[in-house]
């Protein structure tokens, strides 16, 4: 997911529902559907074929894509929590709605809403299947219903809940299996390629601009643990992580750890003004407008923000996709304090 209009897209899909989310995290629960219907008219099939792009871009670091490494993920639907808006929400102006959203984000109800939304997303039914040598796949034994079909080329170290976000290539299609159409051929699904950086890999180099006008380079922090927080002022979940990052910065102030916020706002004035009103305890720099940061975000394989990473003193990735209390836990583990 590249943001054609980042502010609108992230706000609309924060945390979970971007189509590619792309490829931002898919729970791999089992290798087979857990509840295939016992009734003949309730058993459905999905077939299709993965296609690798004919031209591989020169920035791609994934090497040769062999189908013996590919899987197809079948993702079932899930129901998230209901957002209780004011009765007159439909009559509000755009500014009034934005004001209500900003106020809501400061409440405990918002934190509970995000927690329930995250849990619903992470607990949705998802299964993975291998593909044939020619990229074709056939998935049988599904109940009728709505599904996401997501072929992937996972990184060798990919595992757990974030398989799609840890894949070199992916595609997406949503289908509905019904009594009228119990079997669907999704046809050829051409992969969208991206880079993947996993724990143990070297973190890409980056350059950013400090709010004092000086350039900041990743090489300056070798020998230290570094938390990198890719964020933007228009991203609600990004702002929700600031207290967690502040807590980590304060807890490990005497340790060899640097917390760095890398803004991808449209202009440097946006985070600068934000930070004047809400000063940060940790270092903040401006990476650049999202579409101008491909040398960094594309190398990291970042598809959405917030994106929080822990880099080791040797420049290798220790942990990625951190959020909430996971940030401090990862640092404690790395420092041998847990």
C-alpha positions as CSV (number, residue, x, y, z in Angstrom):
1,X,0.0,0.0,0.0
2,X,1.6,3.2,-1.1
3,X,-0.5,6.2,0.0
4,X,-2.0,8.0,-2.9
5,X,-3.2,10.4,-0.3
6,X,-1.6,9.2,2.9
7,X,-3.5,11.3,5.4
8,X,-6.9,10.0,4.1
9,X,-5.8,6.4,3.6
10,X,-4.1,5.9,6.9
11,X,-7.0,7.5,8.8
12,X,-9.5,5.3,7.0
13,X,-7.6,2.1,7.4
14,X,-5.6,2.6,10.6
15,X,-4.4,-0.5,12.1
16,X,-5.9,-3.2,10.1
17,X,-8.1,-2.9,7.2
18,X,-5.9,-1.7,4.3
19,X,-6.3,-4.1,1.4
20,X,-2.6,-4.7,1.0
21,X,-1.8,-3.8,4.6
22,X,-0.1,-5.1,2.8
23,X,0.4,-6.3,3.8
24,X,0.7,-5.3,7.4
25,X,0.0,-8.5,9.3
26,X,-2.0,-11.6,8.7
27,X,-2.5,-14.2,11.5
28,X,-1.5,-17.6,10.3
29,X,-3.5,-19.8,12.6
30,X,-3.5,-23.2,10.9
31,X,-2.6,-25.0,7.7
32,X,-6.2,-26.3,7.1
33,X,-9.6,-24.8,7.5
34,X,-10.7,-25.6,11.0
35,X,-14.4,-25.8,10.3
36,X,-15.1,-27.1,6.8
37,X,-18.9,-27.8,6.4
38,X,-20.1,-31.4,6.6
39,X,-22.9,-30.6,4.1
40,X,-22.2,-31.1,0.5
41,X,-23.8,-27.8,-0.5
42,X,-21.7,-26.0,2.0
43,X,-18.3,-27.0,0.7
44,X,-16.6,-24.5,-1.6
45,X,-13.4,-24.3,-3.6
46,X,-11.0,-21.5,-4.6
47,X,-8.5,-21.9,-7.4
48,X,-6.0,-19.5,-9.0
49,X,-2.5,-19.0,-10.1
50,X,0.3,-16.7,-8.8
51,X,2.2,-14.7,-11.4
52,X,5.6,-13.1,-10.9
53,X,6.1,-9.7,-12.6
54,X,7.9,-10.0,-15.9
55,X,10.3,-7.2,-14.9
56,X,11.9,-7.2,-11.5
57,X,12.7,-3.6,-10.3
58,X,16.4,-2.9,-9.6
59,X,15.6,-1.9,-6.0
60,X,14.2,-5.4,-5.2
61,X,16.4,-7.4,-2.8
62,X,14.4,-10.6,-2.8
63,X,16.4,-12.6,-5.4
64,X,14.8,-15.3,-7.4
65,X,11.2,-16.0,-6.5
66,X,10.7,-19.8,-6.5
67,X,7.2,-21.1,-6.2
68,X,8.3,-23.8,-3.7
69,X,8.6,-20.9,-1.2
70,X,5.2,-19.5,-2.0
71,X,1.9,-19.9,0.0
72,X,-1.6,-18.7,-0.5
73,X,-3.4,-17.3,2.6
74,X,-7.1,-17.6,2.8
75,X,-8.5,-15.0,5.3
76,X,-12.0,-15.2,6.7
77,X,-14.1,-12.1,7.6
78,X,-14.3,-10.8,11.2
79,X,-16.4,-8.2,13.0
80,X,-14.7,-5.4,14.9
81,X,-16.2,-3.3,17.7
82,X,-18.8,-0.7,16.9
83,X,-17.7,2.9,17.1
84,X,-20.2,4.9,19.2
85,X,-20.5,8.2,17.4
86,X,-22.6,11.1,18.6
87,X,-26.3,11.0,17.5
88,X,-25.8,14.1,15.3
89,X,-22.5,12.9,13.7
90,X,-24.1,12.8,10.3
91,X,-25.1,16.5,10.6
92,X,-21.6,17.6,11.7
93,X,-19.3,19.6,9.5
94,X,-16.0,18.2,8.5
95,X,-14.2,20.4,11.1
96,X,-16.7,19.3,13.8
97,X,-16.1,15.7,13.0
98,X,-12.4,16.1,13.1
99,X,-12.6,17.9,16.5
100,X,-14.7,15.0,17.8
101,X,-12.2,12.4,16.6
102,X,-9.3,14.3,18.1
103,X,-11.1,14.6,21.5
104,X,-12.1,10.9,21.3
105,X,-8.5,9.8,20.8
106,X,-7.6,11.3,24.2
107,X,-10.1,9.1,26.1
108,X,-9.9,5.7,27.7
109,X,-12.8,4.6,25.5
110,X,-10.6,5.2,22.4
111,X,-7.9,3.0,23.9
112,X,-10.5,0.3,24.6
113,X,-11.9,0.6,21.1
114,X,-8.4,0.2,19.5
115,X,-7.7,-2.8,21.8
116,X,-10.9,-4.6,20.8
117,X,-10.4,-3.8,17.1
118,X,-6.8,-5.2,17.3
119,X,-8.0,-8.3,19.1
120,X,-10.8,-8.9,16.6
121,X,-8.4,-8.5,13.7
122,X,-5.8,-10.8,15.2
123,X,-8.3,-13.5,16.0
124,X,-10.0,-13.7,12.6
125,X,-9.8,-17.1,10.9
126,X,-6.9,-17.4,8.6
127,X,-5.3,-20.4,6.9
128,X,-2.3,-21.0,4.6
129,X,-1.7,-23.5,1.8
130,X,1.3,-24.3,-0.5
131,X,1.2,-23.8,-4.2
132,X,2.2,-26.0,-7.1
133,X,5.4,-25.7,-9.0
134,X,3.8,-23.5,-11.7
135,X,2.2,-21.2,-9.1
136,X,-1.3,-22.7,-9.3
137,X,-3.3,-23.4,-6.2
138,X,-6.5,-25.1,-5.2
139,X,-8.2,-24.7,-1.8
140,X,-11.0,-27.1,-1.0
141,X,-13.3,-27.6,2.0
142,X,-14.3,-24.0,2.7
143,X,-17.6,-22.9,4.1
144,X,-19.7,-20.5,2.0
145,X,-18.9,-16.9,2.9
146,X,-16.6,-14.0,2.1
147,X,-12.9,-14.5,1.9
148,X,-9.6,-12.6,1.2
149,X,-7.2,-14.5,-1.1
150,X,-3.6,-13.4,-0.5
151,X,-0.7,-15.2,-2.3
152,X,2.7,-14.5,-0.7
153,X,6.4,-15.1,-1.0
154,X,7.4,-15.0,2.7
155,X,10.9,-14.0,3.8
156,X,12.9,-17.1,5.1
157,X,12.5,-15.8,8.7
158,X,8.8,-14.9,8.4
159,X,6.5,-16.5,11.0
160,X,3.7,-15.9,13.3
161,X,1.1,-13.1,13.1
162,X,2.8,-10.9,10.5
163,X,3.4,-13.2,7.6
164,X,2.0,-10.9,4.9
165,X,4.1,-8.0,6.2
166,X,7.1,-10.2,6.1
167,X,6.8,-11.3,2.4
168,X,8.7,-10.3,-0.7
169,X,5.7,-10.3,-2.9
170,X,1.9,-10.4,-2.4
171,X,-1.4,-9.8,-4.1
172,X,-5.0,-9.5,-2.8
173,X,-8.5,-10.3,-4.0
174,X,-11.8,-10.5,-2.0
175,X,-14.4,-13.0,-3.1
176,X,-17.8,-14.4,-2.0
177,X,-18.5,-18.1,-2.1
178,X,-22.3,-18.6,-2.3
179,X,-24.8,-21.3,-3.2
180,X,-24.9,-19.8,-6.7
181,X,-21.1,-19.8,-6.9
182,X,-19.6,-22.4,-4.5
183,X,-16.4,-22.6,-6.5
184,X,-14.4,-19.6,-7.8
185,X,-11.4,-19.3,-10.0
186,X,-9.6,-16.0,-9.1
187,X,-7.5,-16.4,-12.2
188,X,-3.9,-15.0,-12.4
189,X,-2.8,-12.9,-9.4
190,X,0.3,-10.9,-10.2
191,X,2.5,-10.1,-7.2
192,X,3.3,-6.7,-6.0
193,X,6.9,-6.8,-4.9
194,X,8.5,-5.1,-1.9
195,X,11.6,-5.4,0.2
196,X,11.6,-7.2,3.5
197,X,13.9,-6.6,6.4
198,X,13.7,-9.1,9.3
199,X,15.5,-9.6,12.6
200,X,19.0,-10.6,11.9
201,X,19.2,-8.6,8.7
202,X,21.2,-5.4,8.4
203,X,19.0,-2.4,8.7
204,X,19.1,0.0,5.7
205,X,21.0,3.2,6.1
206,X,19.0,6.5,6.4
207,X,19.5,10.2,6.4
208,X,17.2,12.8,7.9
209,X,17.0,16.5,8.8
210,X,17.0,17.7,12.3
211,X,14.7,20.6,13.2
212,X,17.8,22.7,13.7
213,X,18.7,22.2,10.1
214,X,21.5,19.7,10.6
215,X,21.6,16.4,8.8
216,X,21.3,13.2,10.9
217,X,22.7,9.9,9.7
218,X,22.2,6.3,10.9
219,X,25.9,5.8,11.0
220,X,26.1,8.2,13.9
221,X,24.3,5.7,16.2
222,X,26.5,2.6,15.6
223,X,27.4,1.1,18.9
224,X,24.0,1.9,20.4
225,X,20.6,0.3,20.4
226,X,18.3,2.5,18.4
227,X,14.5,2.6,18.3
228,X,13.2,4.0,15.0
229,X,9.7,5.2,14.9
230,X,8.4,6.1,11.4
231,X,5.4,8.3,12.1
232,X,3.3,11.3,10.9
233,X,1.2,14.0,12.6
234,X,-1.9,12.9,10.6
235,X,-1.7,9.3,11.8
236,X,-3.8,8.6,14.9
237,X,-2.1,5.3,15.9
238,X,1.3,7.1,15.5
239,X,0.3,9.7,18.1
240,X,-1.1,6.9,20.4
241,X,2.5,5.4,20.4
242,X,4.2,8.6,21.6
243,X,3.5,8.0,25.3
244,X,4.8,4.4,25.0
245,X,8.0,5.7,23.3
246,X,8.4,8.4,25.9
247,X,8.1,5.8,28.7
248,X,10.8,3.7,27.1
249,X,13.1,6.7,26.6
250,X,12.7,7.7,30.2
251,X,13.2,4.1,31.5
252,X,16.4,3.5,29.6
253,X,17.9,7.0,29.8
254,X,21.1,5.7,31.3
255,X,21.5,2.8,28.9
256,X,23.1,2.8,25.4
257,X,19.7,3.4,23.7
258,X,18.6,6.2,21.4
259,X,14.9,6.7,20.5
260,X,14.4,8.5,17.2
261,X,11.2,9.7,15.6
262,X,11.3,9.8,11.8
263,X,8.5,12.0,10.5
264,X,7.1,11.4,7.0
265,X,4.8,14.4,7.0
266,X,4.2,16.3,3.8
267,X,6.3,19.3,5.0
268,X,8.8,19.8,7.8
269,X,6.6,22.5,9.3
270,X,3.9,20.1,10.3
271,X,5.9,18.0,12.7
272,X,7.9,21.1,13.8
273,X,4.7,22.9,14.8
274,X,3.3,19.7,16.4
275,X,6.5,19.3,18.5
276,X,6.5,22.9,19.6
277,X,3.1,22.3,21.1
278,X,3.9,18.8,22.4
279,X,7.7,18.7,23.0
280,X,9.3,15.3,22.8
281,X,11.7,13.8,25.3
282,X,13.4,11.8,22.6
283,X,15.2,12.8,19.4
284,X,12.9,13.8,16.5
285,X,14.0,14.3,12.9
286,X,12.3,14.8,9.5
287,X,12.8,12.0,7.0
288,X,10.8,13.7,4.3
289,X,7.4,13.5,2.6
290,X,6.3,9.9,2.3
291,X,6.5,9.8,-1.5
292,X,10.1,11.2,-1.3
293,X,11.4,8.7,1.2
294,X,11.5,5.6,-1.0
295,X,15.3,5.3,-0.5
296,X,14.5,4.6,3.2
297,X,10.9,3.3,3.5
298,X,11.1,1.2,0.4
299,X,14.4,-0.3,1.6
300,X,12.8,-1.2,4.9
301,X,9.7,-2.5,3.2
302,X,7.5,-0.2,5.2
303,X,3.9,-0.1,4.0
304,X,2.2,2.0,6.6
305,X,2.9,4.0,9.8
306,X,3.4,3.7,12.6
307,X,6.3,1.4,12.0
308,X,8.6,0.9,15.0
309,X,11.9,-1.0,14.9
310,X,14.7,-1.9,17.3
311,X,18.2,-1.8,15.8
312,X,21.2,-3.4,17.5
313,X,24.7,-1.8,18.1
314,X,26.0,-3.7,15.0
315,X,23.3,-2.2,12.8
316,X,21.2,-5.4,12.6
317,X,17.5,-5.5,13.2
318,X,16.6,-6.9,16.6
319,X,12.8,-6.5,16.4
320,X,10.2,-4.9,14.1
321,X,6.5,-4.2,14.1
322,X,6.7,-3.1,17.8
323,X,3.8,-1.4,19.5
324,X,2.6,-0.6,23.0
325,X,4.3,-2.5,25.8
326,X,6.2,-4.6,23.3
327,X,8.6,-1.8,22.8
328,X,9.9,-1.8,26.3
329,X,9.9,-5.6,26.5
330,X,12.1,-5.8,23.4
331,X,14.6,-3.3,24.8
332,X,14.7,-5.1,28.2
333,X,15.3,-8.4,26.4
334,X,18.1,-6.9,24.2
335,X,19.8,-5.3,27.2
336,X,19.6,-8.5,29.3
337,X,17.3,-6.9,31.8
338,X,14.5,-9.5,31.5
